[in-house]
Amino acid sequence: MKVADRARQAGTASLSARDWKQFVEDPSPSVRRALAARRDVPSWVLDRLAGDGDRRTRQAVVDNPGCPPELLLACLGDADRQIRWAAVQHPNADRAVRESAVRSPDREARWAAAQLRELEPDLIQAVIADTDWQVREQLAISTHSASVLEALMQDPDARVRGEVALNELATETQLWRLAEDSSAAARAKVAARDVLPQVVQRRLAEDRSGTVRWWLCVSHDRDIALMRKMSADPDELVASHAMTALEELTRHS
């Protein structure tokens, strides 16, 4: 039987116990991948194919909606980062998978876990305390918790605090505090928001950093009076962009 025919049968036909065993040992990766993708695949077949030498077959295993939590846990040790990532974010991942990912030495697994909305409070605290700023940054981007955002406002890395500013749940009070951050990079993130309260815009218009003021001119729904004022900015680049913004706003007013 040709490979294409075997793959079609492995992926769609009603299989006997003998068929399952035959196809799981098939020399063609395309046949084994078709088998791994089946919704009715027995758990022992997924177990077997999770260690397959073909990366795409292992990916099919971890992408299978029926992949059980215990196998997802095992997949956290896969050599391929995309497979580890998929295991963490699989709908069947349970507390054991999430905890293993959060406490893993593998940054990719911790990064994937930081994006999960259903992280338990103790695991969130572990992410907040993570030594890698990019893991904490992912939490700032993904969280839907006001208390987590408040905790990350205190992060020692300005890049993390800056992502708090871009989170849609950041409050006006938090944005004001970040607009007074010691780091220009964090303040620039505030200025780069698409929606920014006018009181915060006015504060940033007086920022000592030309980069922050430039972002204020190009990033969001700008205030015509503020752009008129900033068209006289001492920084020529800021003034030029403010003037362009003012012309656009005037045309559409």
N, C-alpha and C positions, 0 to 999 in steps of 0.2 A: 504493500500500500504506500502511495506517495505521501511525503511529509504533509502537504496541504490537506490531503484527505484524512490523515491521522489527526492533525490539529483540529479539523472540523469535527471529527467524531469525539475527540477528547473534550472539546468545548461545549458540545450541544447534545450529544446522544445520551440515551439512557445506558448507564454502564453497570456491568456486573462486577463483583468483587475481583474477578480475574482481570477485567478491563482496567480497573483502577490501578492494580498492581503493574500491569503491562505499561500503561501510559506514564506512570510516575517514574518508570525506569527508561522511558523512551530516550534515545540518543539525541533527539532534536529539541533544542530549547523552546522552539515555537510550540511544540506539542505540550511540553511541561508547563509553559506559560498559560496556554489555553485551559489546562487542567486546574491550575492554581486560581484562575479567575472565576471558576464556577461557584455559584452561590450554594450549591448542594454538595460541595466538596467535603469529604470526611475529614475530621480533625487530624487523623494520622497522616493523611496525604499532605495537609498544610505543614504539619511538623516536619515531614520529610523534605518538602520543597523549600522550607525556610532556610535550609542549609545548602541549597542548590548552588552549584558553581556559576550559574548564569545570573547576573545581577537583576536583569529584567524579570526573571522568574521569581526571585525573592521579593522584588517590588510588587509583583502581582499578588503574592501571598499577603503582604502587609496592607495592600489596598483592598483586599477582599472584605466585604462587609461582615462576613462571619468569622473573621480572624479573632480568636479568643484572647482574653487579657493575658493569660500566662504565656502565650506565644508572642504577643506584643512585647512583653517584658524581655523575653529572650532576644527579640529583634533589636533591642537597644544596644546589643553588643555587635551588631552587624558592622562590617568594615565600611559600608557605604553611608554617607551622611544623609542622603535623601531617604533612605530606608529607616534610619534611626529617627529622623524628623517625622516621617509618616507614622511610625509606631507611637510616638508621644501624642500626636494629634488625632489618632484614630478614635472614632466615637465609642469604641468598646474599651478604650484605655481606662483602667480603674485607679484607685488610690495608690496601689502598689507601683503601677507604671509611672504615675505622676511623681511620686516621691523618689523613685529611682532616678528619674530624669533630673529633677531639681537638685539632687545630691550627687549627681554623676560628675566625674572629672572631665567629661566630654562637654565642651562649651556648646556645641551644636544642640545637644539634648537639653541643656539648661535654657538655651535660647528659645527652643521650640516650646518648652514648658512655660516660659514667661509670657507667652502669647495666649495661654489658655484662660478662658473666663471663669472656669469652674475650679480653679485652684483653691485648696483649703487654706484657711487663715495661717496656719503654721508654715505651710509651704510658701505662701506669699512672703512671709517674714524672712524665710530663707533666701528668696530671690532678692528682696530688698538688701540683704546683707551679702549678696554675692560679690566676690572679689573682682569680677569682670564687669566693667562699666557697660559693655554692649548688652549684657544680659539684663542689667537693670534698665537700660534704655528701652529694651523691648517691652518691659513691664510698663514703663511710662507711656509708651505708645498704645499699648493694648488694653490697659486696665479700664474698667468701668466703675471703679470704686473711688469715691471722694477721699476716703481716709488713706488709701494707698497713694493717691496723688499728693496729699498733704505730707506724707512721710517722705516721698521722693523729692519734695521741695527742699529737703535738708541734705540731699545727696552731695557728697564732696566733689563730684564731677559735673562741670558746667554743661556738658553735653547731655547728661541725664536731666538736669533741671530744665534745659532748653526744650526737651521733648515733652515735659510736663506742660510747658506753655502751648504746645501744639495740640495737646489733647483737647477734644471738644468739650469735655466736662470741666475744664479749668474755669474757676470762678473769676469774677472781676477783681475780687480782693487778691486772689492768688496771682493774677496777671499783673496787678499793680506792684505787688511785692517782687515779682520776677523782673518787672521793668526797672527796678532799683537794684537788681543783682550786681554783684561786684564784677561779674564776667560779661564782657561785651558780647561774647558768643551766645550766652543765655538771653541777653536782652534782645539780640538780633532775632532770635527765634520768636520772641514775643511780637516783634515788629513784623515778622513774616506771616503771622496768622491771617487767614482770610477774613475773619470777623473779629474786630477788636473794638472795645468800648472807646468812645471819643475821649474820655478822661485819660485813658491809657495812651491813646494816640498823642494827645497834647503833651503828656509827660515825655514820651519818646522823641517828640519833635525837638526837645531841648537836650537830647542825649549828647554826651561828650564825644561819642564815637560816630564818625561819618558813615561807617558801615551800617550801624543801627538806623540812622536817619535815612540812608538810601533804601533800606528794606521797607521802611515806613512808606516811602513814595511809590514803590512798585508792587506791593504785595496784596493789598486788600481793598475793600470798598472805602475809598478815600474821601475825606471831608474837604469840600472845595475851599473853605476858609483857611483850613490848615495848609493846603497845598499852595494857596496864594502867599501865605506867610513864608513857607519853606522855599518858595521860588527865589527868595533873597538869602538863602543859606550861604554861609561863607565857603562851604565846600562846593566847588563848581559842578562836580558830578551830581551831587544831591540836588542842587539848584536846577540843573538841566532836567533831571527826571521829574522834579516837582512841577516845572513849567510845562513839560509834556503832559503830565497828569492833569494839570489845570486846564490846558487847552482841550483835552478830551472831555473833561467834566463840563466845561463851558458849552462845548458843542452839543452835548446830550442833555443839558439842563433846560 
